[in-house]
């Protein structure tokens, strides 16, 4: 399955949203960065999040990235489930956005791919993405941070 048109809206079921943040919070309680991937389908310019995946990851100095074996398993899993990788979410220990490592070790570099940083190890209750740092990949190794208004318009929790 491929994305044929740019995604302008993400539809996230409340259950998936809550389970995502519960998973991230668990890692944060151990003072580790957590990493989850939103997977799903697309229809026209909408991405429908169906589930999240916790990939096999490598941890270093407080950071996290998908291991090469994890990428292979992820690709096979998504192919079998007929799903695509739509976004990555990971935590930081404090309140800041993308780091150099985040930009160098993303799960995807597809134009429009989304990377969401959840501050403070996701320890606060989240009902939306307003306190998160949300980025879209624009090519040539560059990520643009979305404004709070853009995030509110593009991400709908249902």
C-alpha positions as CSV (number, residue, x, y, z in Angstrom):
1,X,0.0,0.0,0.0
2,X,1.3,3.4,-1.0
3,X,0.3,7.0,-0.2
4,X,-0.7,8.6,-3.5
5,X,-1.7,12.1,-2.4
6,X,-0.3,14.2,0.4
7,X,-2.0,13.7,3.7
8,X,-3.8,16.8,5.1
9,X,-5.8,15.2,7.9
10,X,-5.1,12.4,10.4
11,X,-8.0,10.6,12.0
12,X,-7.0,9.0,15.3
13,X,-9.4,6.8,17.3
14,X,-9.6,7.8,20.9
15,X,-8.7,4.2,22.0
16,X,-5.5,4.2,19.9
17,X,-4.6,7.7,21.1
18,X,-5.0,6.7,24.8
19,X,-3.1,3.4,24.4
20,X,-0.3,5.2,22.6
21,X,0.2,7.7,25.4
22,X,-0.1,4.9,28.0
23,X,2.7,3.1,26.3
24,X,4.9,6.2,26.1
25,X,4.2,7.0,29.7
26,X,5.4,3.5,30.8
27,X,8.8,4.1,29.2
28,X,9.0,7.5,30.8
29,X,8.4,6.1,34.3
30,X,11.6,4.2,33.8
31,X,13.3,7.4,32.6
32,X,13.7,6.1,29.0
33,X,12.5,7.7,25.9
34,X,9.6,5.8,24.4
35,X,8.9,5.3,20.7
36,X,5.7,4.2,19.0
37,X,4.6,4.3,15.4
38,X,1.1,5.0,14.1
39,X,0.1,2.8,11.3
40,X,-3.0,2.7,9.2
41,X,-4.5,3.4,5.8
42,X,-5.1,6.4,3.6
43,X,-8.2,7.5,1.6
44,X,-7.7,10.5,-0.6
45,X,-5.9,13.1,1.6
46,X,-6.9,11.5,4.9
47,X,-4.8,9.1,7.0
48,X,-6.8,6.8,9.2
49,X,-4.7,5.6,12.2
50,X,-5.7,1.9,12.8
51,X,-3.1,1.0,15.5
52,X,0.3,1.7,17.0
53,X,3.4,-0.4,16.9
54,X,6.2,-0.5,19.4
55,X,9.2,-1.3,17.2
56,X,12.3,-3.2,18.2
57,X,14.6,-0.3,19.3
58,X,18.1,0.6,20.3
59,X,18.6,2.9,23.3
60,X,21.7,5.1,23.9
61,X,22.4,7.9,26.3
62,X,18.7,8.4,26.9
63,X,17.8,8.3,23.2
64,X,15.9,5.8,21.2
65,X,15.8,4.7,17.5
66,X,14.5,1.7,15.6
67,X,17.1,-1.0,15.2
68,X,17.8,-2.3,11.7
69,X,16.2,-5.6,12.7
70,X,13.2,-3.7,13.9
71,X,12.9,-1.9,10.6
72,X,12.8,-5.3,8.8
73,X,10.2,-6.7,11.1
74,X,8.1,-3.6,10.8
75,X,8.2,-3.7,7.0
76,X,7.1,-7.3,7.0
77,X,4.4,-6.8,9.6
78,X,2.9,-3.8,7.8
79,X,3.0,-5.7,4.5
80,X,1.1,-8.6,6.0
81,X,-1.5,-6.4,7.6
82,X,-1.8,-4.2,4.5
83,X,-1.0,-1.1,6.6
84,X,1.4,1.8,6.1
85,X,3.6,3.8,8.4
86,X,2.0,7.2,9.0
87,X,3.8,8.8,12.0
88,X,6.2,8.3,14.8
89,X,5.8,9.5,18.3
90,X,8.6,9.6,20.9
91,X,9.3,11.2,24.2
92,X,11.9,13.5,25.5
93,X,12.9,14.0,29.1
94,X,12.1,17.7,29.1
95,X,10.2,20.2,27.1
96,X,11.9,20.5,23.7
97,X,11.3,19.5,20.1
98,X,13.3,17.7,17.5
99,X,16.9,17.0,18.3
100,X,19.7,16.4,15.7
101,X,19.3,12.6,16.4
102,X,15.6,12.7,15.8
103,X,16.2,14.2,12.4
104,X,19.0,11.7,11.5
105,X,17.2,8.6,12.7
106,X,13.5,8.9,11.7
107,X,11.6,5.8,10.8
108,X,10.7,7.3,7.4
109,X,11.8,10.1,5.1
110,X,8.7,10.1,2.9
111,X,7.6,13.6,2.1
112,X,4.9,14.6,4.6
113,X,5.9,11.9,7.1
114,X,5.1,13.1,10.6
115,X,7.3,13.0,13.7
116,X,5.7,13.9,17.1
117,X,7.8,14.7,20.2
118,X,6.0,14.3,23.5
119,X,7.8,16.3,26.2
120,X,8.4,15.3,29.8
121,X,8.3,11.6,29.1
122,X,4.6,11.8,28.5
123,X,3.9,12.0,32.2
124,X,1.1,14.6,31.9
125,X,-2.3,13.6,30.7
126,X,-2.8,14.3,27.0
127,X,-6.2,14.7,25.4
128,X,-4.8,16.1,22.1
129,X,-1.4,17.0,20.6
130,X,-1.4,20.7,21.7
131,X,1.5,20.3,24.1
132,X,3.5,18.2,21.7
133,X,6.0,19.2,19.0
134,X,4.8,18.1,15.6
135,X,7.0,18.1,12.5
136,X,6.5,17.2,8.8
137,X,9.3,16.0,6.6
138,X,9.8,18.3,3.6
139,X,12.8,16.7,1.9
140,X,16.5,17.2,1.8
141,X,16.8,16.2,5.4
142,X,14.6,19.1,6.6
143,X,11.7,19.0,9.0
144,X,9.2,21.8,9.5
145,X,7.5,22.3,12.8
146,X,3.7,22.7,12.5
147,X,2.0,25.5,14.4
148,X,-0.6,24.8,17.1
149,X,-3.3,25.8,14.7
150,X,-2.0,23.5,12.0
151,X,-1.9,20.6,14.5
152,X,-5.5,21.3,15.6
153,X,-6.7,21.3,12.0
154,X,-4.8,18.3,10.8
155,X,-5.2,15.8,13.8
156,X,-8.6,14.8,14.8
157,X,-9.2,12.4,17.7
158,X,-12.5,10.6,17.4
